[in-house]
Each structure stands twice: as structure tokens, then as C-alpha cells.
Amino acid sequence: MSRLYETLRRMEMQRGKTDPIEIASLQPLELLKSAMAEPAEMEGAPTAKVEVTLKTRLVALTDPRGLGAEKFRALVTRLENQRKERELKSLQITSAVSNEGKTLMAGNLAVTLAKHTGSRVLVVEGDLHRPTLASLFGLGHVKGIGEWWSAREEKERIAQYVYRLTEIPLWFLAAGVVSDQPSQILQSARFAETFVRLASWFDWVVVDSTPILPMIDANLWSRLVDGTLLVVREGVTPIDALKKSIASLDNPKLVGMVLNEASEFDRTNYADQYYALHRT
């Protein structure tokens, strides 16, 4: 039985449903529906302007005709096909160790999902230790999960920390102020409830998580999301660390593995040849 299911059961108990037998009899899907509030009005969410350059390598925005952007579109197609066969709405992007490109992967994937499927996409800066996703989008410091957590009020609305980005259906939830104990946030019933409700407002949720080793955060996120996408960087990821990281996840729910910076042919030639053949 998943930890999220147990969390939702405790939430229902705290809300006044005092009959534990009645609550225990609820199926996970029924419990999930009972815990979720009605979809919030996101039209009034604050906005933030994305400012990226070629150096950021956010190719889904800066080089949409290039090979990199095409590969992200291919990845989106595969994810869309997977969700026809299984429950797949939220996923975390993680890696065995640091410096493998998971944040770059999360940012490009979220942008591609929003641009090419028309889906409402939320991208979450889920690395509460060393958040870097906001800087990838050129946002600087943005209030987020840390400020929401510090409020310590059950009625504190997470929606006020969710920012609408650019002109595509993409929203962003930052890590905010860095917490001393990020795992305390991710393990809390309060955050589990909030994340479930937040996810219900969107078609896709992409979480830029921490590396699996040596943190426990990716394991905690794996209990909240539908799947895990593992980034492996060619020439960087130690095989032993990769095996150990996968084994350390209680319920990995692996969606797939992405090989980053794999040997490939020249990108410029690809763009010139492809668009010469398909230009009308």
C-alpha cells in the first residue's frame, strides 16, 4: 500500500470522518477523489516573463527547429502513447548522481509538452536543496514551496505561488526559500494533500527532482508522482551508482531512461537537410 494512500487516509480522518473502518474500505481512486477539491481558478495566477538565451540550452524555446528540440518532441510522443496504457499524469525527472542534466531535461520536456500538445503543464522545482530550474527560465528568485510551507496555515493557497510562464499553457511552481529540512516537507500530509489537489488542475506535472544519491528526496517524490524518468549522461554516470540508485527507490515506477549527450551526428547538417526537404 503506497505512502500517498496512507497519507490520504489520514487526511480524511483529520477532516472529521472518524470511522476508521469506513475510511479503510475506500479504494485508492475513491479516496483520491474525496481528497481533491474542485479545480481552482488559475486564470488569476501571477505571471512571470521567461528570459532565455542560447547559452541556457533550453532548445525547446531557443532552437525549435534543431535536432535537440526534435528529440524532445519524440519523447513527448512516447509519453503520450504510454499514458494511453497506464495512469501517467505526473512524473519526476531525476538522475543517479548530480551533473547529468536532469534540470535541463525537465525544463525542455515541460515546454515541449505545453507547445506541442496544447496541454496545461505545471513544472515544479522539486529540488528543495539546490534549486536551479528558476534560473534556467531566467526568473531569478521566485517565491514558492518554501514560503508556502513557512506560512504554516492550512488555508494558505498554493495557487498564489504558481506562476504562468510565456504565452504557452505552462505554469511554474518554484522551490522558493531553501528549507533546512526539505524531506520534512515532502513527507508531510499537508504537502501530499496540496500536491494531489494541485496536480488535478493540470494535464501534465513535471517535477525536477534531486539526484537519487545521496538524497532521499527522489524516493519521497516517487511516492507522490505517477512515474520516474531517469536521466543518464554519457561518460558521467558510474554504472555502480546507477544500479544502486535504482535499487534504492522503494517504488521507482520507471517510465524510461534518457541518455543525455549521447554521441550524435552534426546538428547543423541535420537542420539544413531536414528543412530543405520539408520546406514548402
KARA-V467126 format. One line per field, one symbol per residue. ss: DSSP state (a for helix, b for strand, c for the rest). A space follows every 50 residues. Layout:
# KARA-V467126
ss: ???
This chain:
# KARA-V467126
ss: ccaaaaaaaaaaaacccccaaaaacccaaaaaaaaccccccaaaccbbcc cccaaaccaaaaccccaaaaaaaaaaaaaaaacccccccbbbbbbccccc caaaaaaaaaaaaaaaacccbbbbbcccccccaaaaccccccccaaaaaa accccccaaaabbbbccccbbbbccccccccaaaaaacaaaaaaaaaaac cccbbbbbccccccccaaaaaaccccbbbbbbbcccccaaaaaaaaaacc cccbbbbbbbccccccaaaaaaaaaaaacc
